[in-house]
Amino acid sequence: MKKQILFILFIGVSLVSFAQTDSISKSVKAKSEAIGHGGNNEIKINLLYTVIGLPEVSYERLLEDNMGIGISVAINLTDEDVFGSRLNYIIAPHYRLYFGAKKANGFFIEGGAAVVSYKEFDYSSLAYTSYPAGYDYSELNKNYTNFGLGAAVGAKFLTRNGFTGEVYGGIGRLLGNSNAIEAYPRIGITIGKRF
């Protein structure tokens, strides 16, 4: 009788521990699949722009598994030429369409707009006016602000813990003043976090 009771107890303990192990493994699997994929918000910094003195921070909101909208803001921290002009700032709202198997991951195409502010040297003032020696020509820098439309292609990579990495490239065309710059770059190597 003791052997039968011990055998039934052993079978019962085995079944209970197997059920717990199975539920724990399902829970771990569900959590590991959800990490990094469940959030709908991303904050990113463009490392490429930061290196050249034009740090860019982006926010993206994922609308569905394969699309998102976002905005990028880049501000020039130096008084040097960036991309052939003295950019003050770039504000670029965008829409992305993803083609990867995971949520907002893999190859994407991007369409967007931009507001670009930059300085240009006003050579026309020099042609009609003579200035004394030692005159500060910085007053001849004029600020322009233009609106533009552009497109880019790229790829987004996602880790299990929700960190993202992107590589993308594209260009936009500015609409407006003809004596100013005509295009703006839309390139980047970014890192960020999905939450």
Phi and psi in degrees as a GROMACS rama.xvg file:
@    title "Ramachandran Plot"
@    xaxis  label "Phi"
@    yaxis  label "Psi"
@TYPE xy
-62.1539  -39.3968  LYS-2
-65.2147  -38.8299  LYS-3
-67.7021  -40.4374  GLN-4
-66.9335  -43.2776  ILE-5
-63.533  -39.7276  LEU-6
-64.3098  -45.133  PHE-7
-65.18  -40.7297  ILE-8
-63.4328  -42.4976  LEU-9
-62.2864  -44.6989  PHE-10
-63.2928  -42.3715  ILE-11
-63.7527  -44.8726  GLY-12
-64.0822  -40.6307  VAL-13
-62.3609  -44.0186  SER-14
-65.3971  -41.6561  LEU-15
-65.1794  -45.1501  VAL-16
-66.8814  -36.7649  SER-17
-64.8575  -41.265  PHE-18
-64.4395  -40.1845  ALA-19
-66.8017  -42.2337  GLN-20
-62.2084  -42.2157  THR-21
-65.099  -43.6457  ASP-22
-69.1686  -35.9797  SER-23
-65.5855  -43.5222  ILE-24
-65.736  -36.3793  SER-25
-66.2393  -39.5548  LYS-26
-65.3189  -45.1102  SER-27
-62.9767  -41.7968  VAL-28
-63.9067  -44.0958  LYS-29
-63.7422  -41.5479  ALA-30
-68.0855  -39.6476  LYS-31
-68.0582  -32.0468  SER-32
-71.622  -32.2777  GLU-33
-80.556  -26.4904  ALA-34
-62.902  125.008  ILE-35
82.323  -15.0744  GLY-36
-109.978  -18.7027  HIS-37
-83.6352  -24.3899  GLY-38
-72.8756  155.354  GLY-39
-116.098  6.96059  ASN-40
-125.414  144.56  ASN-41
-138.258  138.233  GLU-42
-117.257  131.422  ILE-43
-138.307  155.453  LYS-44
-125.756  135.597  ILE-45
-86.6925  107.508  ASN-46
-68.0369  -35.8544  LEU-47
-63.4649  -47.9562  LEU-48
-65.0826  -36.8735  TYR-49
-63.0351  -39.1971  THR-50
-63.3141  -35.5211  VAL-51
-90.3537  6.92099  ILE-52
91.0565  17.7909  GLY-53
-129.878  67.3233  LEU-54
-59.4739  137.584  PRO-55
-125.881  130.057  GLU-56
-116.267  136.897  VAL-57
-126.149  147.57  SER-58
-123.984  134.832  TYR-59
-131.31  135.277  GLU-60
-110.947  122.513  ARG-61
-84.2629  118.425  LEU-62
-81.7108  -40.6834  LEU-63
-143.775  -176.308  GLU-64
-63.9651  -23.8356  ASP-65
-120.399  13.5196  ASN-66
-152.146  152.44  MET-67
-155.552  158.652  GLY-68
-121.338  151.611  ILE-69
-159.127  178.901  GLY-70
-143.592  139.527  ILE-71
-120.849  138.619  SER-72
-128.654  121.633  VAL-73
-120.164  132.891  ALA-74
-126.924  131.313  ILE-75
-77.6911  122.011  ASN-76
-97.1104  -6.10752  LEU-77
-115.643  171.722  THR-78
-105.509  26.8204  ASP-79
-102.599  161.848  GLU-80
-69.5519  134.752  ASP-81
-125.991  125.081  VAL-82
58.0537  37.1948  PHE-83
81.4454  7.03131  GLY-84
-150.615  163.898  SER-85
-91.4141  86.2317  ARG-86
-71.3891  138.792  LEU-87
-93.6342  -51.845  ASN-88
-160.678  160.326  TYR-89
-133.562  126.157  ILE-90
-116.342  117.822  ILE-91
-130.16  96.4235  ALA-92
-73.6781  146.086  PRO-93
-148.761  162.189  HIS-94
-124.589  133.182  TYR-95
-122.703  143.168  ARG-96
-121.619  121.129  LEU-97
-100.634  147.729  TYR-98
-121.43  14.0037  PHE-99
-84.7698  168.206  GLY-100
-76.6462  -30.6488  ALA-101
-92.0374  170.892  LYS-102
-63.3382  120.097  LYS-103
45.9402  57.9497  ALA-104
-144.034  152.755  ASN-105
93.2088  -156.155  GLY-106
-63.7752  140.654  PHE-107
-143.586  157.624  PHE-108
-118.931  148.993  ILE-109
-133.632  135.817  GLU-110
-124.046  143.199  GLY-111
-164.973  -177.84  GLY-112
-125.461  173.301  ALA-113
-156.774  148.643  ALA-114
-113.476  118.724  VAL-115
-119.109  127.54  VAL-116
-115.066  134.871  SER-117
-153.431  165.179  TYR-118
-108.359  141.225  LYS-119
-130.948  145.952  GLU-120
-77.7487  130.89  PHE-121
-90.875  94.8762  ASP-122
-74.3102  -22.1739  TYR-123
-64.6467  -30.9259  SER-124
-67.6339  -31.4547  SER-125
-71.8951  -29.4538  LEU-126
-69.7144  -29.8637  ALA-127
-109.099  -3.40622  TYR-128
-133.965  141.282  THR-129
-104.723  136.181  SER-130
-113.799  146.397  TYR-131
-68.6559  160.063  PRO-132
-60.5566  140.727  ALA-133
84.3939  5.75066  GLY-134
-68.4531  141.25  TYR-135
-82.7033  108.349  ASP-136
-79.2934  -2.10205  TYR-137
-63.7257  -21.1791  SER-138
-69.2598  -14.7095  GLU-139
-85.3887  -2.2132  LEU-140
-77.6505  124.888  ASN-141
-109.164  140.732  LYS-142
-89.737  134.778  ASN-143
-122.395  147.151  TYR-144
-131.812  124.076  THR-145
-128.353  160.225  ASN-146
-107.625  143.639  PHE-147
-145.349  166.491  GLY-148
-125.939  142.88  LEU-149
-154.72  177.565  GLY-150
-146.085  156.946  ALA-151
-152.192  160.314  ALA-152
-129.672  152.937  VAL-153
-175.148  -167.998  GLY-154
-140.609  142.508  ALA-155
-116.59  137.324  LYS-156
-119.315  139.319  PHE-157
-128.273  131.321  LEU-158
-90.6095  167.898  THR-159
-65.6843  -26.5072  ARG-160
-94.6181  12.448  ASN-161
94.3616  5.02416  GLY-162
-83.5086  143.292  PHE-163
-119.221  154.226  THR-164
-137.634  139.821  GLY-165
-134.505  148.992  GLU-166
-134.208  125.278  VAL-167
-150.665  161.143  TYR-168
-152.792  144.241  GLY-169
-176.533  -173.85  GLY-170
-149.291  154.888  ILE-171
-129.945  153.388  GLY-172
-107.472  128.872  ARG-173
-85.1232  139.781  LEU-174
-109.112  128.061  LEU-175
142.071  -138.456  GLY-176
-53.3299  124.067  ASN-177
-78.5728  -19.9907  SER-178
-88.1776  2.90817  ASN-179
-102.823  -174.43  ALA-180
-64.1199  150.733  ILE-181
-104.79  -17.1807  GLU-182
-141.402  162.141  ALA-183
-134.364  146.665  TYR-184
-82.7187  149.413  PRO-185
-129.359  77.1263  ARG-186
-128.216  156.692  ILE-187
-178.032  155.538  GLY-188
-127.282  108.346  ILE-189
-118.183  155.245  THR-190
-127.549  151.987  ILE-191
-165.655  -169.684  GLY-192
-138.957  132.107  LYS-193
-96.4525  134.73  ARG-194
